[in-house]
Amino acid sequence: MSAPHVSTPDRWGDRLPRRLGLWSAVAVLVGSTIGSGIFRTPAIIAARVPAPGPMFAVWILGGVLALCGALSYAELAAMYPRSGGVYVYVREGFGRLPAFLFGWTELVLIRASALGAIATPFAEYLLRSLGYNPEIEPYATTVHWVAAAAIAVTATVNYVGLNWSSLLLNLTTGAKYGALVLLVVLGFAAGQGDFAHFGQAAGSPSTGLFGLALVSVLWAYDGWGDLSFVGGEVRDPERNMPRALVLGTLGVIAIYLLVNATYLYLLPIDGLARSPLVAADAAQLIVGQIGVGLVAVVVMVATFSTLLGSILTSPRIFFAMAEDRLFFKAVARVHPRFQTPSVAIVVTALLGIGFVLVRTFEQLADQFVVAIFPFAWIVGMSLKQPADVVSDPPVILFTPTLENYEAVLLGKRAERGEQARTDIPRAFRNSVIIAVASVTVAMLVGNLGAFALAKLKVPAREWAAFFFLSFRFAPALAFIIPTFVVFRTVGLYNTHFGLIIMNQLIAIPLIVWTMRSYYEGIPHELFESAWIDGADIWQTIRKVGLPLAAPGVAATAILSFIACWNNFTFPLLLGARETQTITLATITFISYEQVLWGQMAAAAVVTIVPELILAVLVMGYIVRGLTYGAVKE
């Protein structure tokens, strides 16, 4: 691949041309937000909040929250009108490490699964409109290929120029917004509805269900922040970005409220709750059976527009990461003819296609949701009573309890007061002993190896480096059977020392390959000066190498600690109760009798917290270590 095309940065530092005007920016926001949600979510909301007033209150509150977010982004977008949007805001506000983590999470989890989750309904409605049932074979398989083709087509449109993609996005967004406006007008003008529906309740909403309904509403409003990702391509961004964010969000809120009012005018709230395809039912009441087909076409256009907006905005995150040298440099390439982030678009499309070919819509949607707030979900589960954990629908608002932590840390079963099966404090001590000792030994050995490969004339040193790396190629299970036999013979089975030895297979290759690059970045003359002054290799490493490579040492040590701390295979197969680690102890809350979800979540939090604390304490070193090579030319 050719070297990245270098364009002249503008006064905000962006290399992509600014071709989006105000209304195109509004179309990006509206197109990315209004998908299939408004056609299906209202029924879910009506079922959870079966009274017109509270139902509209949920939609209004969700809109107010979205507007507050849009106003916040408007201020940030005026300050930092750069490609990457939220990634840039995180970097400027919290530093490069949080931005690095945000970008990679978006890359490998959120954006790829979101593309698949958007493309799949488009493919289903397309097949259904052609007379095929996407729920049965062979058409259920065809859905995946049609969705992949949709991602490829929208990526191609974005690849060949922002003008084409924004034109198509403007047309499809205008079409779906216009269709919703037409639904509202025809619903009140020609529909045989009744305004009495606005005063009829089918039940009394509870606080918990109101909160759960709000989650679904926020999902329907999700997408307004995607405009920030193309902030580097909006003309006059200090004026247009805030205006587009506010106008677009207000436009979405307005049409959502009007459409819900139309649904309620045509159907009583209990009928609305029983109508999962409420838009089709509403259209049928207005114009007859043909309305069902028209709604299918509108939903298809809406999801295609959302997919087009997502494939327009998402690659800009990875482009900005590559600009900061936190991703492969080639991803920062600007196409010399089309002036688009071509490589970033291709990478995004390939990931989306890969995900949509092997996963169902439910799996893609679940991954998208869980990737957004996994730690918050685990913490919430750890604070719930057993009945709240397994409640269906999920309990969003609940009274917190520390019983799960008492069961985990004090050895008591929360629900019956019995002794717990697992000694979590002992497992925690085992993890500390094994991880700290493993990293200490590996840092001593790995640093020596890295220094030798970087600065000494070692015979066949590239082959030696490859030998270290080869331990990472082979799966851990490849070593288990012979190691198990040897350990049982020499008495290392179920010992801390045996697990420390095995962890070297994980830590030493990581340290050697990572630290080698840091030592290679230190001028060789500094080491030669130390040797001329009579220093031996140990003194040279201790007084010259380690101080200069301190950021790399910190980053490598933390990454090695996390790898050893989280290791599951070695303690499972080469240890027993006496050497059980915290990661292994977490799953012991699963038995043939029951699954203690709350206690397992509490144990997971106990497992994660030390890593978070350690990372925060040395965050500055980690950032410098991870980006050590980014400033070198």
N, C-alpha and C positions, 0 to 999 in steps of 0.2 A: 504494500500500500504506500502511496506517495506520502511525502511529509505534509503535515497540516498546512493548508493554505492560510497565510497570514494576511488579514485585512487590517486596515488602519483603525484602531479603536476610536470611538467617539469620545466626547468629553466626560461621559460616565464610565468609560472603560470597556464598552461592549463592541465586539467585532461584527455582529450581525446587523444588516441594514434595517433601519426603522421604516417599515412599510405599512403598519397597521394604524388606521385612523381611529377616531373615537367610536364610531358605530361598529367597526369591525371588532374592536376590543370588547364592546358590549355583546356582540354576537358570540365571541369566544366564551364569555362568562355564561350567557344564557344557554348556549349550545352544550356546554360542559355540564350544566346543572340539570336542565330538564331532560330526563331520559324516560325510562318506562315507569318511574316511581309514581308520578301523578296519575297514571292509569290503573295502578294496583294498590298503592298505599292507602288511599282514602277508605277502602273497605276494612283494612286492618285497624285503622284509627277509630272508625265507627264501632267496631266490635269491642275495642278496649275502652272507649269513652262513649257510652251509648246515650249521650245527651247532646243536643245541638250546641248549647252554649259552651260547655267544656271542650267539645270537639273543635270548635272554631278557636277557642282559647289556646289549644295545643298548637294549631297551625300558626296563630299569631305569635305565640311565644317563640316557636322555632324560627319564625321569620325575624323577630327582634334579635334573637341571638345571632342569626346569620348576618343581619345588618350590622350588629356591633363588631363582629369579626371583619366584615367588609370595611368598616370605618377605620379599624385598626390597620388593616392591610393598606388602606388608601394612604395613610400617613407614612407607612414604611415604603410603599411603592414610590411615593414622591421623593423620599430620601435616597432610595437605592433602586433606581429603575434599570435593573440588570437582568439578563437571562438567568434563569434558575429560581427567581422569586423567593419562596420560603427558604430554600437552601441558603441563599445569600443573607436573608434576615437572621437565620440561625447562626451563620458564620460570623456576622458582624456583632450580634448580640451576645453570643455565648462562646465563640471560639471555633477553631478548625476541627477539633475532635467531635463535638456534637454535630457539626455540619457533615463531617465524614460519615458518622454513623447514620444520620438522617438520609444522606444520599444513597448509601449502600442498601439501607432498608427499602427505600423506594425502588431501587434497581432490582433486587432479587426477590422481593415479596409483593410490595403494594402495587406498583404500576403494572407489572406483568399480569398479575391476577385480575386487576381492575379492567385491563383491556379485554381479557377473556370473558369476564363477567358481563361486559357491555356488548361484546360481539355475539355472544351466545343467544340472547333474546332476539337480536336482529335476525340471526340465522333461523331461529324457530318460527318467527312471524313470516319470514320470506317463504319458507317451505309451506307453512300453513296457507298463505295466500295463493300458492300455486296448486293447492289441493292435496298436499301430502301431510300425513300426521307425523310430526317430529318426535312423538313419544314412543313409536314402535320402530323396529328394525325393518329395512336397512336405513331408514331415514334418521333414526336416532344417532347413528354413526355419521351420516351425512352432515348433521348439524355442526359437528366439530370441523369438518373440512370447509363448509361454507363460512363459518366464523373465522377460520384461519385466512380464507380468501379475502374476507372483508377487511381484516387487519392489513393484509398485504396491499390491497387496493388503496386504502386510506394512507398507508405509509408511502406508497408511490406518489400519490398526489402531493403529500407534504414534501417529499424528496425533491420534486421538480420545481418547487418554488412556493414561497409564502403567498404570492398573489393568487395562484390557482386554489390553494387550500383555503385561504380566507374567503375567496369568492364562493366556493362550494359550501363552506360553512355558513356564510351569510344567507345563501339561498335555502339550505335545509333548516337553519334556525328560524328564518322568517316563515317557512312553510309550516313548521310544527307550532310555532307561536300563533300564527294566523289560524291554524286549525283549531287550537284551543279557544281562541277568541270567537271563532265561528260557532263552536259548540256552545259557548256561553250565550251568544246572541240568539241562536236557534232554540236553545233550551228554554229560555224565558219567553221568546216570541211565539214559537210554534209547539213547544212541549206542553203536554196535558198534565202539568204538575199542580202542586198545591202549596201555597205559602204557609198553610197550617202545619206543614212538616217542621217548620223552624221552631215550633213551640211544643213538639211532641218528643218526649224522652222514652227510651226503651229500658231504662235502668238507671241506677245510681253509680257513677264512676268512683272508683277508689283511688287513693293517692298513688299506690303502687302501679296500677294500670295507667294512670295519667303519666307517670314517669316513663313507663315502658313505651307508651304511645309517642312521647316526646322523642325518644331515641329513634323511632321509625321516621318521624317527621324530619329530624336532623339529617337522616340518611337521604331523604328526598331533596333536602336543600343542599346537600353536599355537592361541591363542584365550583362554588363561587370563588374559592381561593386559587383555582387553576390559572386564572388570568395572570397572576403574579409571575408564573413561570416564563411567560413571553414578554415580560416587562422590558427586555432589551430590544424589542422589535416594535414598540409602540412609539409613534411620532409624538413629539412634545409631551413626554411622559409625565412631567411634573404637573401638567394640567389634565391630560387625558386619562391617566391611570386612576386617579381618585374619582373622576367623574364616571368612568366606565364601571368601576367597582360598585359605586353607590347606585347609579342608574340601573345597571344590570340586576343587582340584588333586589331593588325595589320592584323592577319589572317581574321578576320571578315570584316575589311575595304576592303581588297584585293578581297575577294570573292563577296562582295556586288557590287563593281565597275565592276568586270568582268561580273557578271550576268546581270547588267544593260546594259553593252555594248552589250552583246549577245541579250537581248531583243530588243535593238535599231537597231541592225544589221538585225534582222529578221522582225521587224515591224517599219514603220515610226512612228514618235512621236505622231501624231494624232491617229493612230491605237493603239499605246500603251496606250494612255489615255482612249480609248474606250474599253479596255480589262481588266475588273476587275480581271479575272483569267488568268493573262498574262503568268504565267509559263505553264499552260495547253495549251494555244494557241501556245506558242513557241515550246513546245514538239510536238504538233500536226503537226506543220510545218516541224519538223525534221524527225519524224518517223511515222507520220500518227495518226489514231484514237487511237491506243494503247498507245500513249504518254499521252493522257488525264488520262487514268487509272494509268499509272506509276507515274504521278505527284501527283495524289491523295494519292498513297501509300507513296511517299516521304514526302508530307505534313504531313501525319499521323505519320510517323517516326519522323519528325522534331518536331512536337508538343509534342509527347510522350517524346522525349529526353529533351525538354525544361521543361516539367512537372517533369521529373526525377531529373533534375538539381535543379529546384526550391524547391522540397520537400527534396532534400539533403541539401540545404543551409539555407532555412528559419528557421528550428527548432533551429539552432545554435544561433539565436538572442535571443530566449526565454530561451534557456539554459544559456546563458551569463547573462541575467537579473536575473534568479533564483540564479546564482552563487553570484551575488551582493546583494541578498535578496530584489530585487525590483519586484520579482514575487514569486509565491508559491515555497517553498523550494523543494518540491518533483519533480518539473520540472528540477532540476539540477541533477537528478539521472542518473548515468552512468550504463548501463546494465552490470551486472557482467560477463556475457558470451560473448555477442556481442560487448561490449565496444562502444556502441552508446548512444546518449542522447535519450533514449527510450521514456520517458514520453513526452519530448518536441516534438518528432515526432508524437506521438499519438494525442497530443493537436492540432498540426498544421493540421493534416489530418482531424480530426473531424470538425474543423472550416471550412476547405475547402469544405468538403462534405456537411456540413450544408448550406453553401452559395450556392453551385452549385445546390442543390436540389430545392431551392425556388426562384432562380433568373435566368434571361435570360443572354445570353452573353453580350448584350448591357448594361444591368443593372450592371453586374459585371465590365465591362470595364469602364463605367462611374464612378462607385464608386472608382475604382483604381486610375483614373486620378484625380478626385476631391479630394480624400484623400491626394494626393501628394502635391497639391498647392491650397487649397481652399481659404486661406486668400489672396494670391496673385491675384487669379482670381477676388475676390470681390473688392479688391482695384483697379485693372485695370478697372473693370466695372464702378466703381464710378467716374473714371476720363474720361469716354468716352462721346461723344455726343450721343443723343438718336438714331440717325441713325446708329452709329457704334455699339451700344449695340445689336441691333437686326439684324445686317448684317449677311448674309449667302452667302459665308463662313465667319467665324468669322474674325474680323479685329485684327491682332496681333500688327502691328505697326500703331500707331495713334497719333494725336496731343492731348496731355492732356488738359483738361479743368476743372476748379473749379466750373462750373455752378451748378453741382449737390449739392455741399457742400453749395453754396450760397442759393440754394433753400431750403435745409434742415435747415441750421443754421439761415438764415435771413428771412425765411418764404416766399420766392418767388418761383414761378414755373419757372424752368429754360427755358422751351420752349415758354411760353406765357407771362411771367412777372406777372401772377396772384398771388393772395394770396394762399399759400399752404393750404391743408386741415388740416395738422397736425402741431401743435406747438411743434417742436422737443426740443427747449430749455426748455420749461416747462416740457415736458416729462422726459428730462434728470434730471432736478432738482427733480422731483418726485422720480425718481429711486434712486438718491443719498440719499434723505431723508429717503425713506422707507428701502433701503438696509442697510445703516449705522445704523439707529435706530434698525432695526431688529437684526442685528448682535450684537450690544451693549447689548440689552436686553438678547438675547440668550446666549452670553458669560457669563454674570453675573449668569443667572439661570443655564445654562448648566455646568459651572465649579463647582458650588456648588453641583449639582447632581453628577457629575463625581467624585468629591473629596469624597463625602459621600459614594458612592458605592465602591470606591477603598480603603478607609482608616478607615471608621467608621463601627461599628457593627450595621448595619441597618437590621431590621428583613426582611427576604425574599428578600434580595437585588438582587439575581439573577432574581427573578420574577419582581422586580421593574425595573431592567435593560431591561428585555424583554419587559416590558410595554412601555418604551420609544421607543425601537426599533420597536414595533408594529405599531407606527404611520408611519413608512417608508414602511410597508408592504401594507397598504391600499392605493389605488389610491386617488389622490387629489379630484377627482370628487365625491368620497363617502362622503366627508364632505360638499360639496358645497350647496346642496339643504337645509338641516337644517340650515346651517350657513347663507345662504341668507335670510331665513325667520327671523332668530333671528336678523341679522344685520339691516334689514329693520324695525324691530319692535323697536329696541333700538337706532336707528339713527347712526349706524356704517357703513352703506352702503355708498360707494363712499367717504371714509375718509382715510387719511393716517394712523390713529390709527388702523382702522379695518384691513388694509392690513398688518401692522406691527404685529398685533396679529396673523393673519393667517400664516405669515412666520415663526412663532415659531414652527409650525408643521414640517417645513423643517429643521430649524437650530438646535433646541434643541436636537433632537435625534442624529444628526450627531455629535454635540459637546460632548454630554454625552458619547457616545460610543468611540469616538476618544480620548478624554482627559482622560477617565478612564484608558486606557492602559498606558498613560504617567505617571499618578500619581502612578499607581501600580509599575512602574519601579523605583520610588524614594524610597530609603531605609526608612523603617518605623521608624527607630531609630531617623532620623532627625526630624520628626514630634513629636515624643515622647519627644525629648529634648526641643522643643519649648513649649510644653504643661507643662513640668516640670518647665520651666522658667516663667510660668504664662501667656503665650499667649493664646488668645481664638481662635476659629476656623477661624474667619475672618483674624486675624493677622497671623495665621499659613499659610493660603492660600496665603495671600498677600506677606509675607516675606520669606516663604520657598517654597511653592508649585509652585507659578507662576514663580519666577526667575529660578528655576531648570527645569521647563517644558516650558520655553520660546519658544523653537523651535516648540513644539507641539501647543502652543497657537497661534503662528503666522500662522502655516500651517492650523490649524483648522479655524481660523478667515477668512483666505483667501478663503478656500473652502466654508465656510458658506456664505461669501459675494457673491461669484460667483453663488451659488445656489439661493440666494435671488434676486440677480441682474437679473438673467436669467429667473426667474419664469414668466410664461406666463398665467397660468390658473387663479390664484387668481385675478390679475388686470383685466382680461377679464370679469370675472363673478361677481366680488364683487366691481368693480369700474366703473367709467364713465370718461368723458373727463377731469374733474377736477383732477383726480388721475391717469390718464393714464401714464404708465411707458414707458421707451424707447424701450423695447422689443416689447411691444404691439403697440407702435406708428409706428414701422418699417413696419408692414403689412398694414397700412392704405394707402400706396401708390398703393395698388391694388384696383381697382374699376371695375364696370361693363363696364365702358367706355374704360379703358386702364390699363396697368401696367407700372408704372414709374420705370423701372428697374434701371436706373442710380441713381435716388434719393433713392431708396430702398437700393441699395448697399452702398451709402454714409451714410445713417442712420445706416446700419449694422456696418460699420467701426467705426462710432461714438460710437456705443454700445460696441464694442469689445475693443477699445483702453484703456479705464480706467482700465479694468481688466488686460491687458497686462502691463500697467505702474505699477500698484500696485504689480503685481507678480514679476516684475523685481526689484523693490525697496526692496522687502523683500525676494529675491531669496535665499539668504544664509540661512535664517531661515526656509524657506519652505523645502529646501533640507535636513537640519538637522531634521526637523520635520517628513518628509515623511520616512526617513531612521532611525528614532530614535531607533527602535527595531532591526535594522539589525546587530548591533555590539554586541548584547548580546547573550550569549550562555545559 
